[in-house]
């Protein structure tokens, strides 16, 4: 997918891309911002593991 630029008031410009999109269970994105290291965030819903 195409990068999505943002320009927040504090911290300068941010560029984000969606890396994985598998609704409703997985969403992963990256970001690039000059004041911090590049990063990736992944949200993944999993079934709870019940012991019993």
C-alpha positions as CSV (number, residue, x, y, z in Angstrom):
1,X,0.0,0.0,0.0
2,X,1.1,3.6,-0.5
3,X,2.8,5.5,2.4
4,X,0.6,7.9,4.3
5,X,2.4,11.0,5.3
6,X,1.4,12.9,8.4
7,X,2.8,16.1,9.9
8,X,2.0,16.2,13.7
9,X,2.5,19.4,15.6
10,X,5.3,17.9,17.7
11,X,8.0,15.6,16.4
12,X,7.9,16.5,12.7
13,X,6.7,14.5,9.7
14,X,5.8,10.8,10.0
15,X,5.5,8.3,7.2
16,X,3.4,5.2,7.8
17,X,2.6,2.1,5.7
18,X,0.3,-0.8,6.2
19,X,2.3,-4.0,6.0
20,X,-0.4,-6.6,6.8
21,X,-4.1,-6.2,6.7
22,X,-6.2,-9.3,7.5
23,X,-9.4,-8.1,9.1
24,X,-10.6,-8.7,11.7
25,X,-7.5,-10.4,13.2
26,X,-4.3,-8.8,12.0
27,X,-3.1,-5.3,11.4
28,X,0.6,-4.4,11.0
29,X,2.1,-1.1,10.1
30,X,5.5,0.6,10.1
31,X,6.5,4.2,10.6
32,X,9.4,6.5,9.9
33,X,10.0,9.6,11.9
34,X,13.3,11.6,12.0
35,X,13.4,11.9,15.8
36,X,13.1,8.1,16.6
37,X,14.2,4.8,15.1
38,X,12.0,3.2,12.4
39,X,9.5,0.8,13.9
40,X,6.8,-1.8,13.2
41,X,3.7,-2.4,15.3
42,X,1.6,-5.6,14.8
43,X,-1.8,-6.1,16.4
44,X,-3.0,-9.7,16.3
45,X,-6.0,-11.1,17.9
46,X,-5.6,-14.7,19.1
47,X,-7.9,-17.0,20.9
48,X,-7.3,-17.2,24.7
49,X,-5.6,-20.3,25.9
50,X,-7.6,-21.7,28.8
51,X,-6.1,-24.3,31.1
52,X,-8.7,-26.4,32.7
